[in-house]
Amino acid sequence: MSLRLYNSLSRKVEDFKPLNPDLVTMYTCGPTVYDYVHIGNFRTYTLSDFVHRILKYNGYKVRYVMNITDVGHLTGDNTGDADLGDDRLEAAAEKEGRSARDIANFYIDDFMKAYNRLNLLKPTKFTRATDYIQQQIDLIKELEKKGYTYKTSDGIYFNTGKFRNYGKLSGMTEEAVLEGARVEPNPEKKHPTDFALWKFSPQDKIRWQEWDSPWGVGFPGWHLECSAMSMNELGETIDIHLGGEDLKMIHHQNEIAQSESATGSEFVRYWVHGAFLQVDGGRMSKSEGTGYTVSDIQTKGYDPVVLRYFYMTAHYRTPLNFTWEALTNVQNSLKKLYDIVGSYKEEPSAKADEQYLQKFQEALNEDINMPRAVAVLWELLKSDVSEGSKIKTLLKFDEVLALNIENFVGFEVPQHILNLAKIRSEYRKAGIWDKADLVRREISDLGYLVEDTNSGFKVKRKI
């Protein structure tokens, strides 16, 4: 029942064998903190959380790093050349009239709040690009010493023509780059696939963030930071590198090129990429008002855990289409789950059901098959396993699912809530509807709901 992962590098599902059996090293490309992080990004970060939790569920110790990009990610990335355009943090600072550092801190704080609301386990370390400037400079020095760099009027570039395996992850060729580009290629580049390691500060404006270097005042290229931070924190070769599928073609390919050129060692053993989250059948777009955030989800009345459950409804390598109707359907399923669990009676001597634990782990270990894992949960609920054993099994499942199931186990309605419900029932019988409605509102304000049935009433915790 060993863990198997689809490796983007080999393009097949492989048995997972960490370099060090005692410790798995894992890295995720995190957010660029110039704006609110949308739920499409959080699909990737939730995938990373599933992998993190599944590794721990399988008994591995994990050292996990997620980066935070607060410098060097240029707007040209949107048009096919990440070395052109404005720094996203600098542009946001100019637009909002605050320093780049203030912009980064504000959006990092918002990101962390959403991260926690989705029940994502904290990595061993969040790393900010601006805290690793010297390590990035040192990496460029090493590449320069080995003959992989050259200088242009706007920076120091990596010569992809000297890296024999360039394109092995993405299949990207120079011809494909030229064909797909939406901007004129930089005539100073030796190859269209070459990329900036260090960008010189512009002469006509003052940047919020710039540093001295052996090549002049400037700032690191976007691709450089992940190599410098992952190797500094996790070693020259790491086990698992995660990110969205949009990073596979260029960003991750460039990480491989610069890292392996500097060290001579394999950079990453297993590359894991998550598919896009679509909205109403199309791409998520902030300009069209569909770049929804976790806060938007909450404003609409959904618990963020509903979004977490929604991410589980499709395999991570399959595009998932977000609609409010789909989210409502998932919310109803989660409410049903909580209702069922809340009705179970605990049995102190009960144990988790081994058969269902095995089925659940098999689903997890077959390339992070969360839809199948959720199906095992519902199969358990419909089974003739004792209620006490179901509870123990569900709590074990929730080490990975993180749906807050424990909050609904052994639930009893407080007596004062039951008393209010009885008063409301008497008002209803007497036809005093206005007072009955006032009591219903009071019960709701206290966090409970009253449902009227043919046999009386039922009180439930409000979800």
Secondary structure by P-SEA (a helix, b strand, c coil): ccccccccccccccccccccccbbbbbbbcccccccccaaaaaaaaaaaaaaaaaaaaccccbbbbbbbccccccccccccccccccaaaaaaaaacccaaaaaaaaaaaaaaaaaaaccccccbbbbccccaaaaaaaaaaaaaacccccccccccccccccccccccccccaaaaaaaccccccccccccccccccccccccccccbbbbccccbbbbcaaaaaaaaaaacccccccbbbbcccccccaaaaaaaaaaaacccccccbbbbbbbbbcccccccccccccccaaaaaaacccaaaaaaaaacccccbbbbbcaaaaaaaaaaaaaaaaaaaabbbbccccccaaaaaaaaaaaacccaaaaaaaaaaaaaaccccaaaaaaaaaaaaccccccccccccccccaaaaaaaaaaaaaaaacaaaaaaaaaaaaaaacbbbbbccccccccccc
